[in-house]
Amino acid sequence: MKVLSSLASSKRRHADCQVVKRKGTLYVICKTNPKFKARQGATKGTRLSKQGVK
């Protein structure tokens, strides 16, 4: 899954791509071609949002 700063180009990659918002994070999901998955923004409290903090 790609982490992108902008999902504008990734949601136009394929006709079946959908933009879904879950827990404050935007995802691009494509059921016919799963390699087009993308995510924008990390949710609070996950290890992804805490990568730089020690």
C-alpha positions as CSV (number, residue, x, y, z in Angstrom):
1,M,0.0,0.0,0.0
2,K,1.4,3.4,-1.0
3,V,1.3,6.3,1.5
4,L,0.6,9.4,-0.5
5,S,0.5,13.1,0.2
6,S,-2.2,13.6,-2.4
7,L,-4.8,11.0,-3.5
8,A,-6.0,13.1,-6.6
9,S,-3.9,11.1,-9.1
10,S,-4.4,7.7,-7.4
11,K,-8.3,7.8,-7.4
12,R,-8.2,8.4,-11.2
13,R,-6.0,5.4,-11.9
14,H,-8.8,2.9,-12.6
15,A,-12.6,3.1,-13.0
16,D,-13.2,0.7,-10.1
17,C,-11.1,2.7,-7.6
18,Q,-13.1,4.0,-4.6
19,V,-12.1,6.6,-2.0
20,V,-13.1,5.5,1.5
21,K,-12.6,7.4,4.8
22,R,-12.1,5.3,7.9
23,K,-11.1,6.7,11.3
24,G,-9.8,9.9,9.8
25,T,-7.7,8.2,7.2
26,L,-8.4,8.3,3.5
27,Y,-7.9,5.1,1.5
28,V,-8.1,4.3,-2.2
29,I,-9.4,0.8,-2.6
30,C,-9.6,-1.1,-5.9
31,K,-11.1,-4.6,-5.8
32,T,-10.3,-5.5,-9.4
33,N,-6.6,-4.4,-9.2
34,P,-5.4,-4.5,-5.5
35,K,-2.0,-3.0,-6.4
36,F,-3.8,0.4,-6.7
37,K,-4.3,0.6,-2.9
38,A,-3.3,3.9,-1.3
39,R,-3.5,5.7,2.1
40,Q,-3.4,9.3,3.1
41,G,-2.9,10.4,6.7
42,A,-2.2,8.2,9.7
43,T,-4.8,7.7,12.4
44,K,-4.2,8.7,16.1
45,G,-2.8,6.1,18.4
46,T,-1.3,3.8,15.8
47,R,2.4,2.9,15.3
48,L,2.2,4.8,12.0
49,S,1.5,8.1,13.7
50,K,4.2,7.5,16.3
51,Q,7.1,6.7,14.0
52,G,9.2,9.8,14.7
53,V,8.4,9.9,18.4
54,K,10.4,8.0,21.0
